[in-house]
Amino acid sequence: MDLEFTAEERAFRDEVRAFIRDNLPPALAEKTRQRIHLDKADFVAWHKILHARGWGAPNWPKQHGGPGWSPVQRYIFDEECATADAPPLVPFGISMVGPVIYTFGTDAQKAKYLPRIVSMEDWWCQGYSEPGSGSDLASLRTRAESEGDHYVVNGHKIWTTQAQHANMMFCLVRTDAQAKPQEGISFLLIDMTDPGIQVRPIISIDEGHSVNEVFLDNVRVPKANLIGQEGKGWTYAKFLLGNERTGIAEVATSKQRLKRLKQIARAEQSCGRPLLQDPDFRAKVAAIEIDLLALEYTNLRMLAAENAGKGVGPEASMLKIRGSEIQQNLTELACEALGYYAAPYEHRPDGSNQPPVGPDYAQGRMESYLYYRATTIYGGSNEIQRNIIAKMVLGL
Amino acid sequence: MDFQLSEEQTLLADSVESWLQDKYDFDRWRKLVKTDLGYAQENWKTMAELGWLGISLPEEAGGLGGSAVDTMLLAERFGRHMVAEPYLSTVILGGGLIQVAGDAEQQAEWLPAIAEGTAKWAFAHAEHGSRFALNETRTRATKSGAGGWTLSGKKIVVWDAASADRLIVLARSAGGDTDEKGLGLFVVDAAGAGVVRQDYRTVDNRRASDIQFSDAPVLAVLGDPAHALPAVETVVDQAIAFMASEAVGAMAALHETTLAYAKTRKQFGRAIGDFQVIQHRLVDMLMQVESARSLALLASLKAAAEPKERAKAAAAAKVQIGRSGRFVGQQAVQVHGGMGMTDELNVGHYMKRLMMIDTTFGNADHHQRRFAALSD
């Protein structure tokens, strides 16, 4: 057992740190600190910077265009990015559909899509949830009917994050209405510019626009865009959700949030001393810090197992549950630290001359709190994650 | 022991509820809070005509001379419909401070206009750096020539200041920055010289302002310019009682709507309310609503009690509604799933209002400490 990074890992960390220091535009870091809903150009700009260095898909093996990092290297990379307030990497391509394509796709699909994911020429979105199919995803009703060498797709997807930016969607569709729910599902790659696709924005409680509804009306999808076998889509979907769960823990981002929370609590005053010296508040911060430490080392233990070649099983659901709860507690406590200055909620357009209300560190804290209420809902709600652990880990 | 409402109180509650159901549905609310004013002057006029603005004001001033239980009934329904008109600022805080701290002449001058709906007030107390401590007031009141006063300093998050005619400013006429003595209540013309506002919308779609006072002339002083804190605490505790009931209305509405959703939303071939995890969640929410209701009632019943008893009841209620409000709001969003995250549904708006109620006049932690200090 050894908690320390190896010399190679330390050298890698220094390399990543130096690269970010020299290449992350300060204005982009500042914007990431203050905003949840970045513009498409912001995400793309950072991705292209990483791509130019060969790090466009940090979680991918070498043969598909990734750097071939170990899980520990990936962890270090995430940590350095978060610490520097780099924009989050858009997960739909590199973390979600990419691994599905290189694991289950045809050679033609790999050749066509993987390079465009690594370089972010394509922006993907996830066509999973439907109005009647949230937690019960397998009940989805969007149907794809076979018509020669095409499928004709009709249906309605919802909570489709960043669909307004996407030119591609990976989509779960029902190809067999007679089969059992899980067995009639297929996994299709759909061009968002095809006729018959309409994207409608959904404004969330933080007043931002990240999620959408997507309507599919007689959309013709070439059969060459089917992943794997028809009717096996549920298998690929679960594979993808398993990957999503480990990423969703956001340990590195939470560590950065904790740091910022302490900065706020040092700057705010309570009873003539910094709020962080207030025993009640300090105890709350300590409690979260301990929760986060436990999550970090649970995550590291799972990474080490993965490093040793053992796959991550259903216990990844624990990371999602604890990770999302910690994110919510951190964003909530940051608002609490602000006292009355949690209240102002004006959206200033970029480049506005209007001074912000309250201190700089107050900007965007409430937005984060509100948007992060979704973390216990998306990616399989925490209730569903507990069901998974009960069933798959505990055998209940 | 009797928790029954009188016949008049039942009538009041029913008439408030029926007016709000008729005029204050959620679709209208959404449009209303997007207007510049953030509420409707027409509603304010109607509230005056219906006598609601005078419920807590004395009969000599054209009010009804009602008790805190009467305003509680109103507040609960206001909370249920997220009423945006500045009732708390004008009637409970403005009217309350004038009643408790003002002299007979000041009451005669200002209270009737509140009851008639022709004057609006706002209370400027918070300062950055003081967190929730009312005694930590750095805004200074200075004697100017001819026996008058001027104010200098900055107040933050002054609810409803942008549409107020007059401000009551908590300011220091003597003593050190954190002394309990030396504080006074100073009336200032909201549009007067030396008053510069930065107006903004708040997360619950209300309006507030940061206000810089620079030698702003004072129109009048309410009571002793150096001993106002007891009066402020009395009125703030009444405001807490009012907000507690408002929170109860919001929480009850959230619980009802979440329960209804759990009964109709189907996943895995049955209503999600069939699942024990959801059932227990709804039960936990109910217990929070009922605990909050009990302590909101206690705060109203004790609003005119002796200071320590009143303060303990207010502090207890504020702790309970702060914590219950967060729990009920967050769980309502969670049980609604993605739908709970949308701006289109009232769920998130209630959650945000409850969060602001928790913050205003001190959050749950602040009042837990206050309660502990008052306990034997």
Chai-1 contact restraints between the chains, C-beta under 6 A:
chainA,res_idxA,chainB,res_idxB,connection_type,confidence,min_distance_angstrom,max_distance_angstrom,comment,restraint_id
A,G134,B,G337,contact,1.0,0.0,6.0,A-B,restraint_1
A,S135,B,Q267,contact,1.0,0.0,6.0,A-B,restraint_2
A,D136,B,Q267,contact,1.0,0.0,6.0,A-B,restraint_3
A,D136,B,F268,contact,1.0,0.0,6.0,A-B,restraint_4
A,W159,B,G338,contact,1.0,0.0,6.0,A-B,restraint_5
A,I202,B,T342,contact,1.0,0.0,6.0,A-B,restraint_6
A,I203,B,D343,contact,1.0,0.0,6.0,A-B,restraint_7
A,S204,B,M341,contact,1.0,0.0,6.0,A-B,restraint_8
A,I205,B,M341,contact,1.0,0.0,6.0,A-B,restraint_9
A,I205,B,D343,contact,1.0,0.0,6.0,A-B,restraint_10
A,I205,B,G348,contact,1.0,0.0,6.0,A-B,restraint_11
A,Q269,B,G129,contact,1.0,0.0,6.0,A-B,restraint_12
A,S270,B,R131,contact,1.0,0.0,6.0,A-B,restraint_13
A,D280,B,D365,contact,1.0,0.0,6.0,A-B,restraint_14
A,G339,B,R131,contact,1.0,0.0,6.0,A-B,restraint_15
A,Y340,B,A126,contact,1.0,0.0,6.0,A-B,restraint_16
A,Y340,B,I156,contact,1.0,0.0,6.0,A-B,restraint_17
A,Y340,B,V157,contact,1.0,0.0,6.0,A-B,restraint_18
A,A343,B,V157,contact,1.0,0.0,6.0,A-B,restraint_19
A,A343,B,T202,contact,1.0,0.0,6.0,A-B,restraint_20
A,P344,B,Y200,contact,1.0,0.0,6.0,A-B,restraint_21
A,Y345,B,R201,contact,1.0,0.0,6.0,A-B,restraint_22
A,Y345,B,T202,contact,1.0,0.0,6.0,A-B,restraint_23
A,Y345,B,V203,contact,1.0,0.0,6.0,A-B,restraint_24
A,E346,B,Y200,contact,1.0,0.0,6.0,A-B,restraint_25
A,E346,B,R201,contact,1.0,0.0,6.0,A-B,restraint_26
A,V357,B,Y200,contact,1.0,0.0,6.0,A-B,restraint_27
A,M366,B,V203,contact,1.0,0.0,6.0,A-B,restraint_28
A,R373,B,V333,contact,1.0,0.0,6.0,A-B,restraint_29
A,A374,B,M341,contact,1.0,0.0,6.0,A-B,restraint_30
A,T376,B,Q334,contact,1.0,0.0,6.0,A-B,restraint_31
A,I377,B,G337,contact,1.0,0.0,6.0,A-B,restraint_32
A,E383,B,V277,contact,1.0,0.0,6.0,A-B,restraint_33
